[in-house]
Amino acid sequence: MEKVDDYPVSRVPLNVRMPFLNVALVHIGMLTALDQFMLGAVLGHSMTLSQAMLAILIGSAIFGVVTVGLGYAGMKEGMSGSLLARWCGFGRIGSVLIGLVIAVSLIGWFGVQNAVFAKALNFAMADKLGFGASAALSGIALTLLVAFGFKALRFTAKIAVPMFIIVVGYISIMTLSGHNITELLVSIPNGERISISAGATIVVGGCIVASLITPDMTRYSQKGKHVFWMTMLSIIVGEFIVNGLAIVIARALNTADVVTIMSQAAGGIGLVAVIFSTLRVNDINLYSSSLGIANAIEGITGKKLRYVSITLIIGFIGTALSVAGILDRFVDFLTLLGVLFPPIIGVMLVDYYILRTHQTLLTASRAKGELPTSEETPLIGWPALLASLTGAAIGLAFEWGIPAFNSLLAASVLYWIITYSLNNVFYTRVSKT
């Protein structure tokens, strides 16, 4: 691991960028995991097949566009998502808030994933440990592993991604071999019904945090086309294949409980898949939340706290959340993320690609391999914060259409209008003087 602790508040130099497969496996791993399997099971248990696939298609389209845009910016600038926000409308203090929002959401994801891990572990131990002790044990073990940084992510991804895909394929064959596939596809779901708009928002909520933290991975990428292809592969494998199989399997077993699905269909092999998948995804959750906290601390105090120290602290917080029962609020958690994060991403994309407010500054500092100085960096971007909060409020308040897209579009348009208007007022005043 590099002495700079994975470059939490600096650009990743070109000479340490990695080949396509190294970064792509980590990114694909975010959407080929238990959270996607859980999401697919929820959709299959609560929606018809056509409704579920339409929700996945809409959510994937939103995710794909914003992820490629943000991932390319991260690759070009060599910055994490929260750090990039400083020069994409939010300013130093605004990016601190973004870093904290990312960290809080990922700590929540850590709690959800660790709860699934603990449930599987407790099931394997015949309830000898109890859920609380299992959650504490698994959370501490995962936290210590992630302290090794990005190299640990690559190592676990190389093992866990293929294993998870193989086990999901095995489970699919074992579960569906005794069922009439056509009947399963046209059967009426038994769970509480979910609308297409709500389903699409849940799909976005399940992957939108991955979009915002994509620069955390693509800052290690060598080429822009790598960003595009890793995003497309993540969508194909994670959203359509994993979710699609989970939909059918959930119907076959008449449950949305992931551990039940895994244990009933594959026994010990399924539990191993639960453990390794959770291990890999929680690596990413802690890794990116640590980068967000590092950016927040440096933005407020100017000090660079060690990556390992941050990881240990937030890992223990995430473990506490899993013990407290965050898994029981999974759908509510996804719905909130589905309207909270798209506005932030929309503002960043509008600023970076359309308004280009700091392109000259970024280009000059990029040529030197440095960040813009504190004096050159705006303190806080009020228009960006106002637009993001307004977009999130619209997404939560109005259920027509797709709430995730509503919040994204509202924030993007509002930010463009405010910034464009302020710039016109400024230039008008300057020209008069």
N, C-alpha and C positions, 0 to 999 in steps of 0.2 A: 504494500500500500504506500502511496506517496506521502511524503512528510507533510504536505499541505492538507492532509485529511480529506481527500477527495474533492478539493477545490470548492468548499461550500460557499465562499464569498469572493471568488475570483474566476477568471475565464479558464477553461480547460485548454491547455496548449495543443497545437496541431500535432506535435510529435508524440503525444500520448493518446491520440484518437485510436479507436479500435475497429477491427473488421466488422462487416455487416452482421455476420451471424452472432458475434459476441453480444452486441447491443440488441439485436432483434429478438434473441431468445429471452432476454429479460423483459422486453416490452410485450412480446406475445404471451409470456407467462402471466402477465397481469390480467389477461382476458381468457386464459385457459386454466381456470382455477375453480375452487369451490364456490366462490362468490357468484361466478357466472352459472355454475351448476345449480346453485341455490335459486338464482334468479329464474333460470329456465324452468325449474321445478314449480316455482310460484306461478309463472305464466301458464304452464301446462295444467296446473290444478285449478286455475281460475278463469281461463279463457279458451275459446275454441281455437283450433289449430290455425285457421286463417287469420283470426284476430291476433293471436300471439306472434305469428310470422310478420304481419303488417306492423305491429308494434316494434318488433326487432328491426325491421327494415327502416322505419322512420328514425328510431333511436340511433341506429348505426350510421345513417346518412349524416345526422347532426354531428355525431362523434367523429366521423371520418374527416369532414371538412375542417372542423376546428382543430383537430389533432395534427393533421398535416401542416396547417398554417402555423400553429404554435411550435410544433416539433422542428420545422424548418428554421424558424427564428432562433430556437435554442441551439441547433446545429451551427448556424452561421455565426452566432455571437459567442458560443461556447459557455453559455450561462444556464443555470437552473431556472425553473419557471418563476419562483418567488423573487430571485435576483433580477431577472429580466423585467419584471413588473416595474422596477424603479424608473426605467426609461421607456415604458409603454403606458404612460399616462398617470401612474399612481404615485410617483415620487418616492423619496426615501421612506417617509413614515407610512405612506400608503402601501408600499411593498412589505413593510413590517406587518401590517394588518393582513395582507395576502398570505405571507408566510405563516402567520398564526392560524389563519383559517385552514390552510392546507394541513398544517400540523394537527389541528384539532380533528379534522375530518379523517385523517389517516390514523390517528390514534383510535378514533371510533372504529375504523375498518380493522385495525389490529385487534380491538376487543371482540368484534364480530367473528373474525377468523379464528382467534384463539379460543373463543367459546366453542366453535365447531370442533377444533382440535381437541379441546378438553373433553367434550362430549364423546368423541370417538375413543379417546384414551380411557375414559372412565368405563365405557362400554366394554372395551377389550379387557379391562381389569375386573370385570364382573361387579362393578360399583364398589370395589373395596376401598378406593381412595376417596370417592365422593366427587361431585362436580367441582366444588370450590377448590379442593386440594389439587385436582387435576389441572384446573385453569391456572392456578398459581405456578405449578411446576412447569407446565408447557410455556407459559409466558416468560418466565425467567430464563429458560433454556433458549428460546428464540431471541430474546434481547441480547444475551451474551454472544450469540452467533453473529448477529447483525453488526456488532461492534467492530467486526473485521472489515467493513466497508464494501465497496463495489465488487471487489474480487470475490467476496463471499457470495454475492448475488449471482455472479457468473457461474460459480462452482455449483450452487444449489440448483440453478436454472438448468444446467446441462444434465443433471440427474433427474430433477423433478418434472420438467416439461415432458420429456418422452415417456416417463413412467405414468404420469397422469393421463396422457392421451391413450396409452396402451390399456390402462385399467378401465378407462371410460369405454373404450371399444369392447373390451372383454365383458363389462357389465351389460352393455347394450345387447350383445349376442346372447348372454345367459338369460337376461330378463325377457327379451322380446321373442326368443325362440319358441316359447309356448303360447304365444298370443297371436291373434289375428291383427296384423298391423293396420289394415284398412279400418277395422272396427275401432281401434284405438284412436286413429286420426280423426274419425268423424264423431266420436263419442262426445257426450255433453260433460263438461267439467263439473266436478263435485265440490270444488272449493267456493269461497265467497267470490262473486263475480267482480272482474276488473274491466273497466272500459278501455278502448284502444288508446285514447289520449293519456289515461292514467298509466297504462302499460308502457307506452312509449316513454313517458317521463321516468318511470321506474328503470327502464332500460338505459336511458341517459344517465340517471343517477348511479347506476351500477358501473358506468365506465367513464363518467365525466371527470372524476378526480384523476383518473389515468391520463386524460387529455391534458389537464393542467400540469401534471408532473412529467409529461412526456419530454420536455426539455431537459429534465434531470438525467434522462438516458441519452437523448439525441445530442447533447453537448459532447458526447464521446464519439459521435458518428463522423465519418469522413466525407460523405457526399449527401447532397440533397435528395437524390433518388432513393437513398437508403431509408430516409424518413418515410417516403411515400409507400414503399413496398413493405416495410415493417408494419405500418398502419393497416394496409390492406390485408396482410396475412393475419394480423391480430383480429380484425373484424371477421374474416372468413372462418378462421378456426374457433375463435372465442364466442362470437355472437351467433353464428349460424350453425356450426357443427356441434359445439358443446351445448349451447342452449337448446338446439333442435333435439338432440338426443335426450337431454334432461326433460324436455316437454313430454316426449313419448314414454320415457321410463316412469315419470311421475304418474302418468295415467295408468300405466300397467300395474304399478304397485299401489295406486290410489293414495299417494302421500306426497307432500312437499318437503318432508324431513330428509335432509341430505344424508345424515348418518344412517337413518333407517334404510334409505335407498342403497347406500354403499354396503352396509352390513348384510342386508337381506340378499342382495344380488351377488356379492363377491366375497362375503365373509372376511377373513383375515386380510386378503389382498386389497379389498376395498378400504379397510381401515388404514392400511399402509399408504394408500393413495391419499386419504384424508390428511394423514400426518405430513407427508412430503409436500402436498399441494399447499397446505397451510404454512408450512415452513418457508416455502419459496415466496409466497405472496406477502407474508408478514415481513420478510426481509425487505421487500420494496416499500411497504408501508412505513416501517421504521426508518429506512434509509432516507426517503424523501421528506418525511416529517422532521427528521434531524436537520436536513438542509434548510427547511423552512424556518425552524427555530434559530438556526445559526445565522440566517439572514436577518431575522428579527432582532436578535441580540446585537449583531454588528451594526444594524441600522439605528438602534437606540443609543447604544453605549460606545460604539466604535471599536469594541473589543471582539476578538475572535475566540469564542469558546471552543474547546476541543470537541470534535465530532463524537468521540467515544463517550464523553461525559453526558452530552445531550441525549444520545441513544439510550443510555442506561436509565435516565430519568423518565423519558417519555414511554419507554418500554414497560416500566413498572406502573405508570398511569394507565396504559392500555390494558395491562393485566388486571388491574383493579376494576376496569369497566366490564371486562368479560365476566369476572366473578359476580358483578352486580346485576348481570342479566341483560346486557345490551342486545343479545341475539333475539330476544323476544320482540324487539322493536325494529326488526330488519326492514320491513317494507316502508315504515314511516321514515326510517333513516335514509333509504334510497330516494324517496319522494322529496325530502328536504334537500338532499344533494343535487337532485335533478333540476331544481330552480335556483339554488344558491350559487353554483359555480358557472353555469353558462354566461351570466352577465359579466363576470370578471374576465372570462376568456374573450367575449365579444369586444369589450373595451380594449383589451390588449391587441387584438387583431386589427381593429380599426385604427388604433394609434400607430402600430408598427407598419402596416401595409398601405393605409389610405392617407392618414394625416402626416405620418412620417415626421413627427415633431422633434425627434432626437436622432435622426439618421446620420446627420453630419457629425454629431458628437460620437455616436457609436462607431462610425466608420473610422474616424481618426484614432480613437483609442484602440480599436480592434487591430489596426495596423501595428500598434506597439505591443499588442498582447496584454493590455492593461484595461482596467475599468475607468470610466470617466471619473474625475475627481469629485470630492464632496461639494466643492464650490460650483461645479458644473451641473450637479444633480439637483433637480427641484426637490424642495422639502416635502411637499404633499400635493397630490393632484385631487383637488376638491371636485372638479367635474367628473373624474373617473369614479370616485367614491359615490357621488350622488347618483350617477347613472347606474352603477352596480346595485345599489340599494333599491333604487326605483324599479329596476328590471326584476330583481328578486321578489319585491312586493307584488308586482303585476303577475308574476308566475304563480305566486301563492294565492292571490285574491281571485283570479279569473280561471275558470275551469274549461272555457271554450277553447277549441283547437288543441294544440300541444303545449302545456304549460312550460316545458323546458325550452321549446323554441320561442314561445312568447317572451320569456324572460331574456333570452339571448338577443332577439331582435329589438326589443324595447330598449335595452341598455345600449346596444350598438348605435341605434339611431339617435337616441337622446345624447349620448356622448359626442357624436359627430356634430349635432346641432349646437350644443353648448360650446364646444371648442371652436367650431367655425365662427359662431357669433362673437365670442370673446376675441378671437383673432381679428375679425373685421373691425370691432370697436377699437382695439389697440392700434391697428394700422391707420384707422381714420384719425385718431387723436395725434398720432405721430406725424401724419402728413399735414395736419393743420398747424402744428407747431414748427 
